[in-house]
């Protein structure tokens, strides 16, 4: 029986902020600047949780607005929903999970699926 190591979030993921591209294993995605900033924020949160062994936390719409737009002022929280929908359309519907009444988080098992 051959031993295979389960892929982790930090292996096989490359982010290019200058080009707003994400490479997940063999898959390449060209994102808008806001999509890139949202994905980067969600991914960093998931990677921080993985380091401590904690579950991946959900980030609220306000947290995501502040991280991607610099401020929640002047933006509707539905703006985040629209950008998450676009990310799901590009990367797969299970890549980002909606946590009821909390927000959004990266689905680590969906990212690991991309490594296959």
N, C-alpha and C positions, 0 to 999 in steps of 0.2 A: 504494500500500500504506500503510495506516494504522499508525503507530507506537504501540504500547501498552507501557507500563512494567510490568514484572513487580512484583506487589505484594510488599512486605516485611513482616516480622512487626510492625513498629511502626505501620504504616499500617492504619487501619480497625479497631483493637482498642481497646475501652474497658472498663475494669474499675471496678466500683463496690463497694468494700469494705463500705460501710455496708449495702448491700442484697444483697451476695454475688451480684451479677449480672455476667455477661460478655457483651459485645457483640462478636461477630466479624463485621465487615462488616455484612450485613443480618440476621444470625442472633443471636437473644437467648437466653441461657441463665440460668436461675435455679438456683443451686447451694446446697448446704448449706455451712456455714462451713468444714468440713474439706475438702470438694471444692474450694471457692474457694481456700483456702490452698495446697493441692497444685497446682492449676492455675497460680496466681500464681507459685509457686516454679519450676515447670517452664518457664513462659513467660519469666521473668526470666533464667533460665539460657540459654535459646535466644537471647534478645535480646542478652545479653552476648557470646555466641559470634558472632552475626551482626556485631556491631560490629568484632570483631577479624578476621573472615573465617575463624575456626576452625569445625570441625564442631560440631554441637550435642552437648554432652556428656550422657551418661546420669547421672542422679542415683541413688544407691543408696537402698534402702528406708530405711536408717538416716538418711541425709541428709534424706530427705523426712519421716520421722517427727519429726526434730528441728526442721525448718522449720515444719511444720504443727501439731504438738502441743507444741512447745517442748522436748521431751525424748524420747529413745527408751526411757527406762526405764519399765517397766510396760506397754508395748504390744508386741504381736506384730507382726513385720514383715508378716504376712499382712493386717493392718489396711490397709496401704497398697495391697495388691493389690485388696482389696474396693472401696476408694474409687476406684482407677483404673478398675476395671470399671464402676462407676457413672458416672464421667466419660465413658467411652467410649460407654456406652448413651445418654447425653444428647447428646454432641457428635459422635459418629461413631466407629466402631471404629478408624479409621486416624489419629485425632488424636494419640493418645499411642502411642509405639512402645516395645515391650519390647526391651531390649538384653540378650541372653543373658548371664547371670552378672554383670551390672553394675547394671541397674536400669531406669529409665524416662526417656524424653525426649519433648519435643514434636516432632511431625513437621511441619516447615515447609511441605512441599509440600501436606499436608492442609489446613493453615490457608489457604494461598494458594488452594486449590480452593474454599474457602468464599467467596472474594471474587468468584467468577464469578456 
